[in-house]
Amino acid sequence: MTTSSNPGFPPGTVIKGKWKAGRYMIRRILGRGANGTVYLVQQAKDGRELALKMGNDPVDLQSEINVLTSLQIQGASASLLRDGESYLLDVDDFTAGGQDIPFYVMRYVRGEPLHRYVARHGSAGYAAAGLQILERLSELHQSGWIFGDLKPQNVLVSVRGTAELIDYGGVSRMGRSVKQFTEWYDRGFWNAGGRHADVQYDLFAFALLTIHVLESPMLKHAASKLPQLRNITDIHAIIRRSEKLKPYAAWLNRAVNGDFKDARRAAESWNGQVFTAVRRRASQRRTPRWLRNAFAASLVLLVGAVWLALRP
Ligand SMILES: Nc1ncnc2c1ncn2[C@@H]1O[C@H](COP(=O)(O)OP(=O)(O)OP(=O)(O)O)[C@@H](O)[C@H]1O
């Protein structure tokens, strides 16, 4: 079995499904997490690139597969479909060293993790990607599921700026307990509410994700406090003090307080307020004030010079 303590399977290894005989050649490791290793593979029958996940724990992997299967049966989330094709493409076991290793194959999402994308594209890039993340969450919520473990590594953004959620291991039924979370984005970590799977849990996580990718040092500092001292006022203080978060401030305060009724309304508000404010700010930034003033002054001089030249 591939665990975090061993290097996994090398490129060139052919993973052959025991029951359905699908064949996939490993090209490279795409990433590894607490739950498993994800490989970029090439499907033997048509050379197509796909992502294949082997779990560290078969029970956890099976629960992830169950969630994906339910979502697909429900026709749940549009984010799981591309051109009508499912996200989950194959589920099988691979026999290696006398052991059966469960795996599943999914669509390969081309893109870079959100934090890296934002490092290159700034606040304007984030505002656009953020809107899509909210739309993906809204689709999931409408089908009765909560994403749960929202974090920068679980959002991949393509070169065209399309944001997709990956890693459905934390997806929980609405009303149940959140089964997987990451501290900084977790409502419980900030003593700001429980870990029950509700719409506001995901929106809180999304707000903290926003603060993290745009204002990481302040969040890091607040998160280092003793658990009993961490609270929602720390988050509001960051939102108030941060220059970078200014266009997002009103939206973030509402999300942190759990004031949005649902993700659709949160997305509409993002589209109406945040998106517009960030774009306005970006266009102002592109033309610095000194340059605008200098342009106005030179225009006045030019008009004066023309007037002098044409004077009878
Ligand atoms: N469908 C995919 N397409 C492209 N890359 C992927 C895909 N699924 C996963 N990855 C890559 O593999 C990494 C690990 O995958 P995943 O998040 O599913 O593992 P995990 O063990 O559940 O992680 P975690 O510890 O964060 O829960 C991701 O961060 C991502 O870089």
The ligand as an SDF file (V2000), in Angstrom:
LIG
                    3D

 31 33  0  0  0  0  0  0  0  0999 V2000
   -8.5950   15.3210  -10.2830 N   0  0  0  0  0  0  0  0  0  0  0  0
   -7.3920   15.8680  -10.0480 C   0  0  0  0  0  0  0  0  0  0  0  0
   -6.7360   16.4950  -11.0520 N   0  0  0  0  0  0  0  0  0  0  0  0
   -5.5200   17.0490  -10.8440 C   0  0  0  0  0  0  0  0  0  0  0  0
   -4.8530   16.9990   -9.6600 N   0  0  0  0  0  0  0  0  0  0  0  0
   -5.4550   16.3850   -8.6330 C   0  0  0  0  0  0  0  0  0  0  0  0
   -6.7490   15.7950   -8.7610 C   0  0  0  0  0  0  0  0  0  0  0  0
   -7.0920   15.2630   -7.5720 N   0  0  0  0  0  0  0  0  0  0  0  0
   -6.0670   15.5100   -6.7440 C   0  0  0  0  0  0  0  0  0  0  0  0
   -5.0720   16.1700   -7.3470 N   0  0  0  0  0  0  0  0  0  0  0  0
   -3.7860   16.6090   -6.7690 C   0  0  0  0  0  0  0  0  0  0  0  0
   -3.4090   15.6930   -5.7580 O   0  0  0  0  0  0  0  0  0  0  0  0
   -3.3270   16.3460   -4.4810 C   0  0  0  0  0  0  0  0  0  0  0  0
   -3.7870   15.4000   -3.3890 C   0  0  0  0  0  0  0  0  0  0  0  0
   -5.1080   14.9800   -3.6820 O   0  0  0  0  0  0  0  0  0  0  0  0
   -6.2340   14.9300   -2.5730 P   0  0  0  0  0  0  0  0  0  0  0  0
   -6.4620   16.3020   -2.0450 O   0  0  0  0  0  0  0  0  0  0  0  0
   -7.4190   14.2310   -3.1430 O   0  0  0  0  0  0  0  0  0  0  0  0
   -5.5340   14.0280   -1.4720 O   0  0  0  0  0  0  0  0  0  0  0  0
   -5.8770   13.9070    0.0560 P   0  0  0  0  0  0  0  0  0  0  0  0
   -5.0210   12.8490    0.6060 O   0  0  0  0  0  0  0  0  0  0  0  0
   -7.3560   13.7580    0.2140 O   0  0  0  0  0  0  0  0  0  0  0  0
   -5.4220   15.3450    0.5750 O   0  0  0  0  0  0  0  0  0  0  0  0
   -5.7270   16.0460    1.9510 P   0  0  0  0  0  0  0  0  0  0  0  0
   -4.7220   15.6130    2.9350 O   0  0  0  0  0  0  0  0  0  0  0  0
   -5.5270   17.4870    1.5520 O   0  0  0  0  0  0  0  0  0  0  0  0
   -7.1380   15.7500    2.2930 O   0  0  0  0  0  0  0  0  0  0  0  0
   -4.1560   17.6050   -4.6370 C   0  0  0  0  0  0  0  0  0  0  0  0
   -3.7350   18.6380   -3.7590 O   0  0  0  0  0  0  0  0  0  0  0  0
   -3.9210   17.9620   -6.1040 C   0  0  0  0  0  0  0  0  0  0  0  0
   -2.6970   18.6620   -6.2510 O   0  0  0  0  0  0  0  0  0  0  0  0
  1  2  1  0
  2  3  1  0
  2  7  2  0
  3  4  2  0
  4  5  1  0
  5  6  2  0
  6  7  1  0
  6 10  1  0
  7  8  1  0
  8  9  2  0
  9 10  1  0
 10 11  1  0
 11 12  1  0
 11 30  1  0
 12 13  1  0
 13 14  1  0
 13 28  1  0
 14 15  1  0
 15 16  1  0
 16 17  2  0
 16 18  1  0
 16 19  1  0
 19 20  1  0
 20 21  2  0
 20 22  1  0
 20 23  1  0
 23 24  1  0
 24 25  2  0
 24 26  1  0
 24 27  1  0
 28 29  1  0
 28 30  1  0
 30 31  1  0
M  END
$$$$
